[in-house]
Structure formats: structure tokens, C-alpha cells
């Protein structure tokens, strides 16, 4: 995994991954202890449909534009429902708070959906709202998002339809975010705070103590079920990324949750 500094491979996490996720190639994993640098990586360069993980890039680009003055947080973003629905046909549906897929509700096809920029950024992360994400992505521009991916060294990711990424690239994004290197220190902190308010908590945080903060983003579409973020542990902070493609995403979500629990116990 060229993009992440690897002092040593963590055999303890490897054992946990094999016990909880199995040895098949339908899971990609990166776990990195942010204190010791210890790391475990499995299929980290395998490409997956990003599902809603692409919203991490959209959020970062939006905040970069807010910083440089080309986007105002109070600006109201609007697009026709028909345009948004056409775009949604090739992307991931908005999940419920329980993490289950449901159709995204919308007004009549002749109407517009409008949302203030700061609210749209919040909603596309905390409840994975797709209308919000498409509003922000459209305003930010595809070229800016592609340039962000390249500029931050996410070598195996792309913003085509569907967007694609790898566990290694997602881990690199979160490591840069933890180090306050995404946009700048202030905006990195803001992004972490938004990610801590995530409402879809059926995977990484599910079996962790309620007092433990987790800044994370889920993704799900079809056979894909992902979760990725930073766990602010009682002893050590660490990055955990699990991407999956299985015949039963519900089982995959539970496996991710149990894996996360065991990783937390291992580090703390």
C-alpha cells in the first residue's frame, strides 16, 4: 500500500480479521493505529464501488471552495427534481437511520429541491442524503472533485459513474484528515465533527462503548456494504476501513460491527 507509511504489519489484527471476516477476497480492510503506526491491510488496493464514500471527497471539495471564497455556506443550492432523479439512477439510494435501503422521497418532477450549502453538507454525511450530495457535488464541479482525488494521492479512486475507491485510498483520506491536512486544520476539525454526528451506526460504532467518539462514513448499494473512519479510543486512536462485496450485505454489516468491536478491544 504505497500511500500509507507502514512501520510494521499487525499480526494481532490479521488474526481478528480472519476470525471475523474470513479469508475470502470479498472484504478489503485497513486498520492503522495512529499512535504506534501499526497497520494491517488486506486487499487494500482492490477496487470497489464507493457507494456513499464518495461524499467524503465532495465534502472536502466544498469546504475548500468555502475557504477560498468561491462558495458561501449560506448559499442556497437548487436543482430540478428531474435532473436529480436522473443522477440518482446511477448512484446509491439514501438509507434509513437503521441502515436499510429505502427510496428517496421527492416532490413532483416539475419542482426543484433547494437546500442551504451548510445544511446540505451536514445531511449528505450524517444521514447520507443523496439529494444533498448531488446539490453540493453539482455546485462544486466534477473537475474540482477529480482534481481533489488526484491532488491528495488517492491513486486508485475515481469519480466516474459509479464512483470507485479502495480501502487504501479511504484510509489515506482519513489519515490526512486526522493529521489536519485536508483543506487546513480548521476545516479538517469541522469535517471530523460532522463525521462524528453520523446517524448510520450499524457497523463500526455498533458494539463500541457509547462514550467512544467515531468519525465515520458508511456506504451501501447492491452487494456493497462499507464503513470507514477514525475511532477515538480510550487508549489509542485508530483508522478502520472495511469495504465489502457479498451476497448478503446485512450479514456483512454485522461482520463489520463484530470486527470493529474486536479491534477496539485489541487496542484499548
C-alpha positions as CSV (number, residue, x, y, z in Angstrom):
1,X,0.0,0.0,0.0
2,X,2.2,2.8,-1.3
3,X,0.3,5.7,0.1
4,X,0.4,4.9,3.8
5,X,3.6,4.7,5.9
6,X,3.8,1.1,7.2
7,X,6.2,0.7,10.2
8,X,5.0,-2.9,10.7
9,X,2.2,-5.3,9.9
10,X,0.0,-6.1,12.9
11,X,-0.4,-9.8,13.2
12,X,-3.0,-9.4,16.0
13,X,-5.4,-7.5,13.7
14,X,-4.7,-10.1,11.0
15,X,-6.0,-12.9,13.3
16,X,-9.1,-10.9,14.2
17,X,-9.8,-10.1,10.5
18,X,-9.5,-13.8,9.6
19,X,-11.8,-14.8,12.5
20,X,-14.5,-12.2,12.0
21,X,-14.4,-11.6,8.2
22,X,-12.9,-14.8,6.9
23,X,-10.1,-15.4,4.4
24,X,-12.1,-14.8,1.2
25,X,-11.4,-11.8,-1.0
26,X,-14.8,-10.1,-0.6
27,X,-13.6,-7.8,2.2
28,X,-10.9,-5.1,1.9
29,X,-9.5,-3.9,5.2
30,X,-7.2,-1.3,6.6
31,X,-6.6,-0.8,10.3
32,X,-4.0,1.7,11.4
33,X,-3.1,2.6,15.0
34,X,-2.4,6.3,14.9
35,X,-0.1,6.3,17.9
36,X,2.2,3.3,17.2
37,X,1.8,3.3,13.4
38,X,1.0,-0.4,13.5
39,X,-1.1,-1.4,10.5
40,X,-3.0,-4.3,9.0
41,X,-4.0,-4.2,5.3
42,X,-6.0,-6.8,3.4
43,X,-7.0,-6.4,-0.3
44,X,-6.3,-2.7,0.2
45,X,-5.7,-2.0,-3.5
46,X,-8.8,-3.8,-4.7
47,X,-11.3,-1.5,-6.4
48,X,-14.9,-1.4,-5.0
49,X,-17.9,0.7,-5.9
50,X,-17.5,3.5,-3.4
51,X,-21.3,3.8,-2.7
52,X,-21.7,6.8,-0.5
53,X,-18.0,7.1,0.5
54,X,-17.6,9.5,-2.5
55,X,-19.4,12.0,-0.3
56,X,-16.1,12.4,1.7
57,X,-14.5,13.9,-1.4
58,X,-17.5,16.1,-2.1
59,X,-17.4,17.4,1.5
60,X,-13.7,18.2,1.3
61,X,-14.0,20.0,-2.0
62,X,-17.0,22.0,-0.8
63,X,-15.0,23.2,2.3
64,X,-12.0,24.0,0.1
65,X,-14.3,26.3,-2.0
66,X,-15.8,27.8,1.1
67,X,-12.2,28.6,2.3
68,X,-11.2,30.2,-1.0
69,X,-14.4,32.2,-1.2
70,X,-15.9,30.6,-4.3
71,X,-18.7,29.0,-2.3
72,X,-20.7,30.5,0.6
73,X,-22.1,28.4,3.4
74,X,-25.3,30.4,3.3
75,X,-25.8,30.0,-0.5
76,X,-29.0,28.2,-1.4
77,X,-28.4,25.3,-3.8
78,X,-31.2,24.4,-6.2
79,X,-31.7,21.8,-8.9
80,X,-34.8,20.4,-10.7
81,X,-36.1,17.1,-9.3
82,X,-36.0,15.5,-12.7
83,X,-32.2,16.2,-13.0
84,X,-31.6,14.9,-9.5
85,X,-33.6,11.7,-10.1
86,X,-31.7,11.0,-13.4
87,X,-28.5,11.3,-11.4
88,X,-29.8,9.1,-8.6
89,X,-30.5,6.3,-11.1
90,X,-26.7,5.7,-11.2
91,X,-25.8,6.3,-7.6
92,X,-26.6,5.0,-4.2
93,X,-30.0,5.4,-2.5
94,X,-30.4,7.2,0.7
95,X,-30.6,4.7,3.6
96,X,-32.8,4.9,6.7
97,X,-31.3,5.6,10.1
98,X,-31.3,1.9,10.7
99,X,-29.0,1.5,7.7
100,X,-31.6,-0.1,5.4
101,X,-32.2,1.0,1.9
102,X,-35.4,2.9,1.1
103,X,-36.4,5.0,-1.9
104,X,-35.6,8.7,-1.6
105,X,-38.7,10.7,-1.3
106,X,-39.2,13.7,-3.6
107,X,-41.7,16.4,-4.6
108,X,-43.3,16.5,-8.0
109,X,-41.0,16.1,-11.0
110,X,-41.6,19.7,-12.1
111,X,-40.3,21.1,-8.8
112,X,-36.9,22.0,-7.5
113,X,-35.1,20.8,-4.4
114,X,-33.4,23.6,-2.6
115,X,-31.0,23.4,0.4
116,X,-28.6,25.8,2.0
117,X,-25.0,24.7,1.5
118,X,-24.0,24.1,5.1
119,X,-27.2,22.1,5.7
120,X,-26.6,20.0,2.5
121,X,-23.1,19.2,3.6
122,X,-24.3,18.1,7.0
123,X,-27.2,16.0,5.6
124,X,-25.1,14.2,3.0
125,X,-22.8,13.0,5.7
126,X,-24.9,12.4,8.8
127,X,-27.9,10.8,7.1
128,X,-26.2,10.1,3.7
129,X,-28.8,12.2,1.9
130,X,-28.3,11.8,-1.8
131,X,-30.2,14.9,-3.0
132,X,-28.0,16.9,-0.6
133,X,-24.8,15.3,-2.0
134,X,-25.8,15.9,-5.6
135,X,-26.6,19.5,-4.9
136,X,-23.1,20.0,-3.3
137,X,-21.3,18.0,-6.0
138,X,-23.0,19.9,-8.8
139,X,-22.1,23.2,-7.3
140,X,-18.5,22.1,-6.6
141,X,-18.0,20.7,-10.1
142,X,-16.8,17.4,-11.3
143,X,-13.4,18.8,-12.3
144,X,-12.7,20.0,-8.8
145,X,-13.6,16.6,-7.3
146,X,-11.4,14.8,-9.8
147,X,-8.6,17.2,-9.0
148,X,-9.0,16.6,-5.3
149,X,-8.7,12.9,-5.8
150,X,-5.5,13.3,-7.8
151,X,-4.1,16.1,-5.6
152,X,-4.5,14.1,-2.4
153,X,-2.9,11.0,-3.8
154,X,-6.0,8.8,-4.0
155,X,-4.4,6.9,-6.9
156,X,-6.9,4.1,-7.2
157,X,-10.1,6.1,-6.8
158,X,-12.2,7.8,-9.5
159,X,-15.4,10.0,-9.8
160,X,-16.9,8.2,-12.8
161,X,-20.3,6.6,-12.6
162,X,-20.3,4.7,-10.4
163,X,-17.5,6.2,-8.3
164,X,-14.9,3.7,-7.2
165,X,-12.3,3.6,-4.5
166,X,-10.1,1.3,-2.4
167,X,-9.6,0.6,1.3
168,X,-6.1,2.0,1.0
169,X,-7.3,5.3,-0.5
170,X,-10.1,5.7,2.0
171,X,-7.6,5.1,4.9
172,X,-5.2,7.6,3.4
173,X,-8.1,10.2,3.3
174,X,-8.8,9.6,7.0
175,X,-5.2,9.7,8.0
176,X,-4.7,13.1,6.3
177,X,-8.0,14.2,8.0
178,X,-6.7,13.1,11.4
179,X,-3.4,15.0,10.8
180,X,-5.5,18.1,9.9
181,X,-4.1,18.1,6.3
182,X,-7.4,18.1,4.4
183,X,-8.0,21.7,3.3
184,X,-6.5,23.0,6.5
185,X,-6.5,22.4,10.3
186,X,-9.7,24.3,10.9
187,X,-11.7,22.7,8.2
188,X,-10.3,19.2,9.0
189,X,-11.7,19.7,12.5
190,X,-15.1,20.7,11.1
191,X,-15.2,17.7,8.9
192,X,-14.3,15.4,11.8
193,X,-17.0,17.0,13.9
194,X,-19.6,16.4,11.1
195,X,-18.5,12.7,10.7
196,X,-18.9,12.3,14.5
197,X,-22.5,13.2,14.1
198,X,-23.1,10.2,11.7
199,X,-26.6,8.7,12.3
200,X,-26.0,5.4,10.5
201,X,-24.2,3.5,13.2
202,X,-25.0,-0.2,12.5
203,X,-21.4,-1.1,11.7
204,X,-18.2,0.4,13.2
205,X,-19.8,2.0,16.3
206,X,-22.4,-0.6,16.9
207,X,-20.7,-2.6,19.7
208,X,-18.4,0.2,20.9
209,X,-18.9,2.0,24.2
210,X,-21.3,5.0,23.8
211,X,-18.6,7.2,25.3
212,X,-16.2,6.5,22.4
213,X,-16.3,9.0,19.5
214,X,-16.3,7.7,16.0
215,X,-15.9,10.0,13.0
216,X,-17.1,7.8,10.1
217,X,-19.0,7.4,6.8
218,X,-20.9,4.4,5.6
219,X,-21.6,3.3,2.1
220,X,-24.0,0.8,0.7
221,X,-25.5,-0.2,-2.7
222,X,-26.5,-3.6,-4.0
223,X,-23.9,-6.1,-2.9
224,X,-21.6,-3.4,-1.4
225,X,-21.6,-2.6,2.3
226,X,-18.9,-0.3,3.7
227,X,-17.9,1.7,6.7
228,X,-14.7,3.7,7.3
229,X,-13.5,6.3,9.8
230,X,-11.5,7.2,12.9
231,X,-12.1,5.7,16.3
232,X,-11.0,8.0,19.2
233,X,-10.3,5.2,21.6
234,X,-9.8,5.3,25.4
235,X,-6.1,4.4,24.8
236,X,-5.3,4.7,21.1
237,X,-6.9,6.4,18.2
238,X,-7.0,4.4,15.0
239,X,-8.3,4.3,11.5
240,X,-10.6,1.4,10.5
241,X,-11.8,0.8,6.9
242,X,-13.8,-2.2,5.8
243,X,-15.2,-2.4,2.2
244,X,-17.3,-5.5,1.3
245,X,-19.0,-7.1,-1.6
246,X,-21.1,-10.0,-0.6
247,X,-24.3,-11.8,-1.4
248,X,-25.8,-10.8,1.9
249,X,-25.0,-7.2,2.8
250,X,-26.9,-7.5,6.1
251,X,-24.6,-10.2,7.3
252,X,-21.6,-8.2,6.1
253,X,-22.8,-5.2,8.2
254,X,-22.9,-7.4,11.3
255,X,-19.5,-8.9,10.5
256,X,-18.0,-5.4,10.2
257,X,-19.6,-4.5,13.5
258,X,-18.1,-7.5,15.3
259,X,-14.7,-6.9,13.6
260,X,-14.8,-3.3,14.9
261,X,-15.6,-4.5,18.4
262,X,-12.7,-6.9,18.5
263,X,-10.3,-4.3,17.0
264,X,-11.4,-1.8,19.7
265,X,-10.8,-4.4,22.5
266,X,-7.4,-5.2,21.0
267,X,-6.2,-1.6,21.0
268,X,-7.9,-0.5,24.3
